[in-house]
């Protein structure tokens, strides 16, 4: 079966999404820097984010951090 290549046009994110991505980047960077100083960094899970902030943040991003 031959391979079909599709070229998809990607839309520019809205200003709201741009602001949201920027905010998430800032929170994630601050959390990562805070986490480096945490005594139990090797045992860290997404639950440890609650020690850092009461804000809601996607657990997938927290776990990657």
Protein Blocks (a to p, Z undefined) as FASTA:
>chain_A
ZZdddddddddddfklmmmmmmmmmmmmmmmmmmmmpmklmmgcfklmmmmpmcdcdfkl
mmmZZ
